[in-house]
Amino acid sequence: MQIETRDPLSHLLNSLAGVRRDRRRSVSIYLCLITLFAGIGWTSEMAYRGPTLLATYEGPIVVHNSQVVYTSLDKLTFSTETHLELHAPELMELRPAIDSWAARAGVHPRVLIALVRGAFQGEIAVSNRNNLDTVADLALGLATVLEEEKASALAASKAYEAVRNAYGIEERPSPELARAKLNARAVGGGPPLFDYFQPPWEIEDTWAGGGAHGDTGSGTRNALDFWGAFRNWGADVSAWWVAATQVGTARVWSSCSMSVIHPNGWETSYYHLENIQVADMQQVNRNHRLANYADDEAQALCNGGASTGPHVHVAMFFDGQRVEVDETQLDFTSFSHHVGIGQYDSNCNTSYYTLEGGSRVCPFADQLLNDAPSTSGELFADGFEDGSTSAWSGL
């Protein structure tokens, strides 16, 4: 397999020709046109942008598939700082970026560190934008090949060797990475989960969302971008709070990136943050204020990457594996999402939010009200035990 570099913005130039304004859909063409003319809307650009990756490796295992999976348990127990102190102290300044990109790309920090160490060849790595982007591209390169080759017994080895060769990294992975992880948990997509996650903002607030996309700009579409109102960089966004979707343990990877690990193996990951309100390893309740999304581009991208405007990037995982945010897999208590075609689909004919009751809302329309039950009550673990494959009954 050959993966070429790509323009991450091209995913967003979907036609708005099918968008209609009618009473049933309550769609604002005006808002969609503003979004289009303002540049492409607020999105996270997570696509791999490094050199061409050739996933042609067919030799013995160099990284066991179980070693590259970053499970929810690992996120609570593995210390990147301790690992760097022992094996790569020269990379310590990049620790927040390594933690952040490992969590978002869904690759274990031990594997990512091996590549980063080889890329810097023992030099002390400072936390500048070029080095942060190198960490991002190495992580996204791994994740991109892993997605493409996930059915292969050599998926992790193919990914590691593809990235290593693309970047001219001479260092081979340590031998222990070729062995199966002890007590590795069985990895699966997880059961469909409905009426469990409230929207990732405060109850009674109304936000907007974009089209579904993968954390690497390709593959499983496990992420959505949300914002409280359409604002440009530099505008005051302090009124809009990112909130915990369910109870769990906070992992603060950096000043702009964190995750919440939920008790049952599910995880929510957040990027482009500022003003984080919780401490690392703190227990949080549903609707707990976590942070604002950043109004400053440099802060929003404190670990590298790209973004077109102020918003929060929210990604869903189960035991380290991406879970598509389609209505057949999971939903939020106030709406479900139909993922549509490809990445970042904003065509309302193919990609849309379905509100409780059946009405539809197009991407970029600020009509997503968080009407989740109050935090004094419990959410259902699964409201569709009857086997329904729709997030909302009656559809």
C-alpha positions as CSV (number, residue, x, y, z in Angstrom):
1,M,0.0,0.0,0.0
2,Q,1.2,3.5,-0.8
3,I,-0.2,6.5,1.0
4,E,0.5,9.9,-0.6
5,T,0.5,13.2,1.1
6,R,-2.7,15.1,0.7
7,D,-4.3,18.5,1.1
8,P,-6.4,18.2,4.3
9,L,-8.7,21.0,3.2
10,S,-9.9,19.2,0.1
11,H,-12.2,17.0,2.2
12,L,-14.3,20.1,3.2
13,L,-15.2,21.4,-0.3
14,N,-18.4,19.4,-0.4
15,S,-21.3,20.8,-2.5
16,L,-24.0,22.7,-0.7
17,A,-26.3,22.4,-3.7
18,G,-28.6,19.9,-1.9
19,V,-29.1,22.1,1.1
20,R,-32.7,23.4,1.2
21,R,-34.5,25.7,3.6
22,D,-37.8,24.2,4.7
23,R,-39.8,23.9,7.8
24,R,-39.0,20.3,8.4
25,R,-35.2,20.6,8.4
26,S,-35.0,24.2,9.8
27,V,-31.8,24.7,7.8
28,S,-30.2,28.1,7.4
29,I,-28.7,28.5,4.0
30,Y,-27.4,31.9,5.1
31,L,-25.4,30.3,7.9
32,C,-24.0,27.7,5.5
33,L,-23.0,30.3,3.0
34,I,-21.2,32.3,5.7
35,T,-19.4,29.2,6.7
36,L,-18.3,28.5,3.1
37,F,-17.3,32.1,2.3
38,A,-15.5,32.5,5.7
39,G,-13.1,29.8,4.6
40,I,-14.5,26.2,5.0
41,G,-15.9,26.4,8.5
42,W,-14.3,25.6,11.8
43,T,-12.5,22.2,11.5
44,S,-9.6,20.3,12.9
45,E,-7.1,19.3,10.2
46,M,-5.7,16.0,11.3
47,A,-4.6,14.6,8.0
48,Y,-1.1,13.2,7.7
49,R,1.1,15.6,5.7
50,G,4.5,14.0,5.7
51,P,6.4,12.1,3.1
52,T,4.8,9.2,1.2
53,L,4.3,6.1,3.3
54,L,4.9,2.6,1.7
55,A,3.3,-0.1,3.8
56,T,5.1,-2.9,2.0
57,Y,6.9,-4.6,4.9
58,E,6.5,-8.4,5.0
59,G,9.2,-9.5,7.3
60,P,9.1,-10.8,10.9
61,I,7.2,-8.9,13.5
62,V,9.0,-5.8,14.7
63,V,6.1,-4.3,16.6
64,H,3.4,-6.6,17.9
65,N,-0.1,-5.4,17.2
66,S,-1.0,-5.5,20.9
67,Q,1.9,-3.1,21.7
68,V,0.6,-0.3,19.5
69,V,-2.9,-0.2,21.0
70,Y,-3.3,2.5,23.6
71,T,-6.0,1.1,25.8
72,S,-8.1,3.1,28.3
73,L,-6.3,1.2,31.1
74,D,-2.9,2.2,29.6
75,K,-4.1,5.8,29.6
76,L,-4.6,5.6,33.3
77,T,-1.4,3.7,34.3
78,F,1.3,4.4,31.8
79,S,3.7,7.3,32.6
80,T,5.2,8.9,29.5
81,E,7.4,11.1,31.8
82,T,8.9,8.0,33.6
83,H,9.5,6.2,30.3
84,L,11.3,9.3,28.9
85,E,13.4,9.7,32.0
86,L,14.6,6.1,31.6
87,H,14.9,5.8,27.8
88,A,14.9,9.3,26.1
89,P,15.5,12.2,28.6
90,E,16.5,14.4,25.6
91,L,12.8,14.4,24.5
92,M,11.4,15.5,27.8
93,E,10.4,18.9,26.5
94,L,8.2,17.2,23.9
95,R,6.4,15.1,26.5
96,P,3.1,17.1,26.3
97,A,3.1,16.7,22.5
98,I,3.9,13.0,22.7
99,D,1.1,12.4,25.2
100,S,-1.4,14.5,23.3
101,W,-0.7,13.0,19.8
102,A,-0.5,9.4,21.2
103,A,-4.0,9.8,22.7
104,R,-5.5,11.4,19.7
105,A,-3.9,9.2,17.1
106,G,-4.6,6.1,19.2
107,V,-1.0,4.8,19.3
108,H,0.9,3.8,22.4
109,P,3.4,6.3,23.6
110,R,6.1,3.7,23.8
111,V,5.9,3.0,20.1
112,L,5.7,6.7,19.2
113,I,8.7,7.5,21.5
114,A,10.8,4.9,19.7
115,L,10.2,6.8,16.4
116,V,10.6,10.2,17.8
117,R,13.9,9.2,19.5
118,G,15.1,7.9,16.1
119,A,14.1,11.0,14.3
120,F,16.1,13.3,16.7
121,Q,19.1,10.9,16.9
122,G,20.0,11.8,20.5
123,E,19.8,15.6,20.1
124,I,18.0,17.6,22.8
125,A,14.6,18.4,21.3
126,V,13.1,21.8,22.2
127,S,9.4,22.5,22.0
128,N,9.2,24.6,18.9
129,R,6.6,24.4,16.1
130,N,8.7,22.3,13.7
131,N,9.5,19.7,16.4
132,L,5.8,19.6,17.5
133,D,4.7,19.1,13.9
134,T,7.3,16.3,13.6
135,V,5.7,14.5,16.6
136,A,2.3,15.0,15.1
137,D,3.3,13.6,11.7
138,L,5.0,10.6,13.1
139,A,1.9,9.8,15.2
140,L,-0.5,10.4,12.3
141,G,1.7,8.4,10.0
142,L,1.5,5.4,12.3
143,A,-2.2,5.8,12.8
144,T,-2.9,6.2,9.0
145,V,-1.1,3.0,8.1
146,L,-2.7,1.2,11.1
147,E,-6.1,2.1,9.8
148,E,-5.4,1.0,6.3
149,E,-3.8,-2.3,7.4
150,K,-5.8,-3.1,10.5
151,A,-6.9,-6.5,9.2
152,S,-3.2,-7.6,8.9
153,A,-1.3,-9.6,11.5
154,L,1.6,-7.3,10.6
155,A,-0.4,-4.0,10.8
156,A,1.8,-2.5,13.6
157,S,5.0,-3.6,11.9
158,K,3.9,-2.3,8.5
159,A,3.0,1.0,10.1
160,Y,6.3,1.4,12.1
161,E,8.5,0.4,9.1
162,A,6.5,2.7,6.7
163,V,7.1,5.7,8.9
164,R,10.7,4.8,9.8
165,N,11.6,4.5,6.1
166,A,9.7,7.6,5.1
167,Y,11.6,9.7,7.6
168,G,15.0,8.0,7.1
169,I,15.1,6.8,10.7
170,E,17.8,4.2,11.2
171,E,17.0,3.1,14.7
172,R,15.0,-0.1,14.9
173,P,12.4,-0.7,17.6
174,S,13.4,-2.4,20.8
175,P,13.0,-6.2,20.8
176,E,10.3,-6.1,23.5
177,L,8.0,-4.3,21.2
178,A,7.9,-7.4,19.0
179,R,6.4,-9.5,21.8
180,A,2.7,-9.6,22.7
181,K,1.8,-7.3,25.5
182,L,1.3,-9.2,28.7
183,N,-2.3,-9.5,29.7
184,A,-3.3,-7.5,26.7
185,R,-7.1,-6.9,26.7
186,A,-9.1,-8.2,23.8
187,V,-9.7,-5.3,21.4
188,G,-13.0,-4.8,19.7
189,G,-15.2,-2.1,18.4
190,G,-17.4,-2.2,21.5
191,P,-21.2,-2.5,21.6
192,P,-23.4,0.3,20.2
193,L,-24.0,2.8,23.0
194,F,-27.0,5.1,23.0
195,D,-28.2,7.7,25.5
196,Y,-25.0,7.5,27.5
197,F,-23.0,10.5,26.4
198,Q,-24.4,14.0,26.8
199,P,-23.1,16.6,24.2
200,P,-19.6,17.9,25.1
201,W,-20.9,21.3,26.3
202,E,-23.0,22.5,29.2
203,I,-26.6,21.5,29.6
204,E,-29.0,24.1,28.0
205,D,-26.4,25.6,25.7
206,T,-26.9,25.4,22.0
207,W,-23.8,24.8,19.7
208,A,-23.1,23.8,16.1
209,G,-21.1,20.9,14.7
210,G,-19.4,19.9,11.5
211,G,-19.0,16.7,9.5
212,A,-17.6,13.5,10.9
213,H,-13.9,12.7,10.2
214,G,-11.1,10.5,11.4
215,D,-8.3,11.6,13.8
216,T,-5.9,11.2,10.9
217,G,-8.1,12.8,8.3
218,S,-8.9,9.3,6.9
219,G,-10.2,6.0,8.1
220,T,-12.8,5.5,10.9
221,R,-14.8,8.7,11.4
222,N,-14.6,8.9,15.1
223,A,-14.4,12.7,15.6
224,L,-16.7,15.7,15.3
225,D,-15.9,19.5,15.7
226,F,-18.2,21.7,17.8
227,W,-18.3,25.4,18.6
228,G,-20.6,27.6,20.6
229,A,-20.8,30.4,18.0
230,F,-19.1,31.3,14.7
231,R,-16.1,33.5,15.7
232,N,-12.7,34.2,14.2
233,W,-9.4,33.9,15.9
234,G,-9.0,36.5,18.6
235,A,-12.7,36.8,19.5
236,D,-13.9,36.2,23.1
237,V,-15.0,32.6,23.4
238,S,-14.9,32.5,27.2
239,A,-18.7,32.0,27.5
240,W,-18.6,28.6,25.9
241,W,-17.4,25.7,28.1
242,V,-16.4,22.2,27.0
243,A,-18.1,19.8,29.4
244,A,-17.5,16.1,30.3
245,T,-19.9,13.8,28.4
246,Q,-20.0,11.3,31.2
247,V,-18.3,10.5,34.5
248,G,-14.7,9.4,34.4
249,T,-11.0,10.2,35.1
250,A,-9.4,13.2,33.4
251,R,-6.0,12.9,31.7
252,V,-4.5,16.3,31.0
253,W,-1.9,15.7,28.2
254,S,-1.0,19.4,27.7
255,S,-2.5,22.9,28.0
256,C,-4.6,22.3,24.9
257,S,-5.4,18.6,25.0
258,M,-7.0,16.2,27.4
259,S,-9.1,13.0,27.6
260,V,-11.7,11.6,29.9
261,I,-11.5,7.9,30.6
262,H,-14.9,6.5,31.4
263,P,-15.4,3.5,33.8
264,N,-16.5,1.0,31.1
265,G,-13.6,1.4,28.6
266,W,-15.0,4.3,26.6
267,E,-13.0,7.5,26.2
268,T,-13.6,11.0,24.9
269,S,-10.6,13.0,23.7
270,Y,-10.5,16.8,23.3
271,Y,-8.2,19.1,21.4
272,H,-7.8,22.9,20.8
273,L,-8.4,23.8,24.4
274,E,-7.4,26.6,26.8
275,N,-8.1,27.4,30.4
276,I,-8.3,23.8,31.5
277,Q,-10.2,23.6,34.8
278,V,-9.3,20.1,36.0
279,A,-6.2,18.4,37.2
280,D,-4.6,15.3,35.7
281,M,-6.2,12.1,37.2
282,Q,-9.1,14.1,38.7
283,Q,-12.5,12.4,38.8
284,V,-15.1,14.4,36.9
285,N,-18.9,14.2,36.8
286,R,-21.0,14.4,33.7
287,N,-21.5,18.1,32.6
288,H,-18.3,19.1,34.6
289,R,-16.6,22.1,33.1
290,L,-13.4,21.0,31.5
291,A,-12.1,24.0,29.6
292,N,-12.8,26.7,27.0
293,Y,-11.9,26.0,23.4
294,A,-9.0,28.3,22.5
295,D,-9.5,31.7,20.8
296,D,-5.8,32.0,19.9
297,E,-4.5,29.8,17.1
298,A,-1.1,29.2,18.8
299,Q,-2.8,28.0,21.9
300,A,-5.3,25.9,20.0
301,L,-2.4,24.2,18.2
302,C,-0.1,24.0,21.3
303,N,1.0,20.5,20.2
304,G,1.0,21.2,16.4
305,G,-1.4,20.4,13.7
306,A,-3.9,22.7,12.0
307,S,-7.2,24.4,12.7
308,T,-9.4,26.8,10.7
309,G,-11.0,28.6,13.7
310,P,-12.0,28.4,17.3
311,H,-13.7,25.1,18.2
312,V,-13.2,21.8,20.1
313,H,-12.3,18.6,18.3
314,V,-14.0,15.7,20.1
315,A,-13.0,12.1,19.4
316,M,-14.5,8.8,20.6
317,F,-12.7,5.6,21.5
318,F,-13.5,2.2,23.0
319,D,-10.6,0.5,24.7
320,G,-8.1,2.3,22.5
321,Q,-10.0,1.7,19.2
322,R,-11.8,4.4,17.2
323,V,-15.6,4.2,17.2
324,E,-17.4,5.9,14.3
325,V,-19.8,8.5,15.5
326,D,-22.6,7.3,13.2
327,E,-26.1,6.8,14.6
328,T,-25.7,3.0,14.3
329,Q,-22.7,3.1,16.7
330,L,-23.4,5.7,19.4
331,D,-25.1,9.0,19.9
332,F,-25.3,11.9,22.3
333,T,-28.4,12.3,24.5
334,S,-29.7,15.3,22.4
335,F,-28.9,14.1,18.9
336,S,-27.3,11.5,16.7
337,H,-25.2,12.0,13.6
338,H,-25.4,10.4,10.2
339,V,-21.7,10.3,9.0
340,G,-22.4,10.7,5.3
341,I,-19.8,10.2,2.6
342,G,-16.1,10.4,3.1
343,Q,-14.4,12.8,5.5
344,Y,-15.8,16.1,6.7
345,D,-19.0,15.7,4.7
346,S,-21.1,18.9,5.0
347,N,-23.7,18.1,2.4
348,C,-27.0,18.0,4.3
349,N,-28.4,15.4,1.9
350,T,-25.9,12.9,3.1
351,S,-24.5,14.2,6.4
352,Y,-26.8,15.5,9.1
353,Y,-27.7,15.6,12.8
354,T,-31.0,14.0,13.8
355,L,-32.7,15.6,16.8
356,E,-34.9,13.7,19.2
357,G,-38.3,13.6,17.5
358,G,-36.9,13.1,14.1
359,S,-36.1,16.6,12.7
360,R,-32.8,17.0,11.0
361,V,-30.1,19.8,11.3
362,C,-27.4,20.4,8.7
363,P,-23.7,20.6,9.6
364,F,-22.7,24.2,10.7
365,A,-26.2,25.1,11.8
366,D,-26.2,26.2,15.5
367,Q,-29.3,24.2,16.5
368,L,-27.8,21.5,18.7
369,L,-29.3,22.1,22.1
370,N,-27.9,20.1,25.0
371,D,-31.1,19.0,26.7
372,A,-29.6,16.1,28.6
373,P,-31.1,15.1,31.9
374,S,-29.8,17.1,34.9
375,T,-26.6,15.8,36.4
376,S,-28.6,14.8,39.5
377,G,-30.1,11.9,37.5
378,E,-28.5,8.9,35.8
379,L,-28.1,8.5,32.1
380,F,-29.2,5.2,30.4
381,A,-26.3,2.9,29.6
382,D,-28.2,1.8,26.5
383,G,-31.6,2.9,25.6
384,F,-32.1,0.4,22.8
385,E,-31.8,-3.0,24.3
386,D,-34.5,-4.1,21.8
387,G,-31.9,-4.3,19.1
388,S,-32.8,-1.1,17.3
389,T,-30.1,0.2,15.1
390,S,-31.3,3.8,15.1
391,A,-30.2,6.3,17.8
392,W,-33.8,7.5,18.0
393,S,-36.9,5.3,18.3
394,G,-39.6,5.6,15.7
395,L,-37.3,6.3,12.8
